[in-house]
Amino acid sequence: MPYAADDPATVRGLAVLFKLPDGEEWRTAMVNLPVFPAATPQAFYDLLLATAPDPATGKPDPARIKMFFTEYPESAKAIQLLHGQPPSSGFENSTFNSLNAFRFIDSSGAVVWGRWSVVPVQPFKPMDAAHPEQTDTNYLFDALIAAIHEHPLQWHLVITLAQPGDPTDDATLPWPADRKQVDVGTLTINDIESEDTSPARDVNFDPLVLPSGIAASDDPLLSARSAVYARSYTLREGEHKDPSAVSAAETAK
């Protein structure tokens, strides 16, 4: 849906492809949510069914949603947490999270469990306070383009380390705020392109494309994400590619 209007409630994503000196790649697709609303692929499938619009009303059926939350109480808690955190005013001051846990393995074979985030250097501003009147279709992208032309944007790549007992197989559960965090580098974006000229649209950001030293956890969502992303990529490659909603002329301003 490339021409959907920007909406502060829509989940934002950041995908990064790291090309390492030895030829390895690390691909990560992150979102601006602190937790995921479902713990398993089946729960997420059932959530999509429960929240699908009723043909008679055009809105989800409250009874079906209630039944879903009864069956998956962990999702009810996760969605309550999501509703309590307002989105930031734009892409440039959003934090993006891996959500799933991964294993970090050193040269001796020792393992630590972690989740990563990219945390903006740009200060957080809530959407409702910064842009209460925005209605332009691409206002989030327009603001991002303007910001990058003004100065580079930066995020810290932060690894949060688990302690014994922290769930590594359930993305609906946040880890305690006091967990150790390691700042492992800075992501700088100093240029911007339209999808019409950028290769990003033709990359499968499979979360299981990992370099040596990082491996999947026991989170069941990871293998499902990998399979779904591969299917999505195959379908997209066979589709007609419409021009980007943000043209090359707009990014060149």
Secondary structure by P-SEA (a helix, b strand, c coil): ccccccccccbbbbbbbbbccccbbbbbbbccccccccccaaaaaaaaaaaccccccccccaaaaaaaaaacaaaaaaaaaaaacccccccccbbbbccbbbbbbcccbbbbbbccccccccbbbbccccccccccccaaaaaaaaaaaabbbbbbbbbbbbccccccccccccccccccccccbbbbbccccccccccccccccccccccccccccccaaaaaaaaaaaaaaaaaaaccccccccccccccc
